[in-house]
């Protein structure tokens, strides 16, 4: 799990959001990114990534444009549980 402490939000950071979203979506589609959570005040970002080793993990983190605006730490986790909401489908 990666915890990023973000710098105060700036216009320069805002300009990076479309590129960040594009890479995040790509990593989700590849099954690399498991979760991606931003604090409401934009001060922290928490990410769970599936990587085979530490250098691969760092490569994924460094591919994100917002990395240059944060200090990050990471810890290997044993497991990550979450509850996904999947809407029920009505055939009516």
C-alpha positions in Angstrom: 0.0 0.0 0.0 1.3 3.4 -0.9 0.5 6.5 1.1 1.3 9.8 -0.7 1.4 13.1 1.2 0.6 15.7 -1.4 1.9 19.2 -1.7 -0.7 22.0 -1.4 -2.9 21.9 -4.5 -1.8 24.2 -7.2 -2.7 25.1 -10.8 0.3 23.1 -12.0 -1.1 20.0 -10.3 -4.5 20.6 -11.7 -3.1 20.6 -15.2 -1.7 17.1 -14.6 -5.1 15.6 -13.6 -6.1 14.5 -17.1 -2.8 12.7 -17.6 -3.0 11.2 -14.1 -6.5 9.9 -14.8 -5.4 8.4 -18.1 -2.6 6.4 -16.5 -4.7 5.4 -13.5 -7.4 4.1 -15.8 -4.8 2.2 -17.8 -3.4 0.6 -14.7 -6.9 -0.3 -13.5 -7.6 -2.0 -16.8 -4.3 -3.9 -16.7 -5.2 -5.2 -13.2 -2.2 -3.5 -11.7 -4.1 -0.9 -9.7 -6.4 -2.3 -7.0 -7.6 0.8 -5.2 -7.0 4.5 -5.6 -8.3 6.9 -2.9 -7.9 10.7 -2.6 -8.6 12.5 0.7 -11.4 15.1 0.4 -8.9 17.9 1.2 -6.5 16.6 -1.5 -3.7 16.2 1.1 -3.2 12.4 0.8 -3.5 9.7 -1.7 -3.7 6.0 -0.9 -3.0 3.4 -3.6 -2.9 -0.4 -3.6 -0.9 -1.9 -6.5 -0.2 -5.5 -7.5 3.5 -5.7 -8.3 5.9 -8.7 -8.5 8.8 -6.8 -6.8 9.8 -3.5 -5.3 11.4 -2.1 -8.5 8.2 -2.8 -10.4 6.2 -1.1 -7.7 8.4 2.0 -7.8 8.2 2.0 -11.6 4.4 2.1 -11.4 4.5 4.9 -8.7 6.9 7.0 -10.7 4.8 6.7 -13.9 2.1 8.8 -12.2 2.4 12.5 -12.9 1.4 13.5 -9.4 4.4 11.7 -7.9 6.5 14.8 -8.4 4.1 16.7 -6.0 4.2 14.2 -3.2 6.3 12.3 -0.6 5.4 8.7 -0.5 6.0 5.6 1.6 4.9 2.1 0.9 4.4 -1.1 2.8 3.9 -4.6 1.6 0.5 -5.8 2.7 -0.6 -9.4 3.4 -4.1 -8.8 2.0 -6.6 -6.1 1.1 -10.4 -6.7 1.6 -13.0 -4.4 0.2 -16.7 -4.5 -0.5 -17.7 -3.6 -4.0 -21.2 -2.3 -4.6 -22.7 -4.0 -7.6 -26.2 -2.7 -8.5 -28.8 -5.4 -8.9 -30.4 -5.7 -12.3 -34.1 -5.7 -12.7 -35.6 -7.5 -15.6 -38.9 -5.5 -15.4 
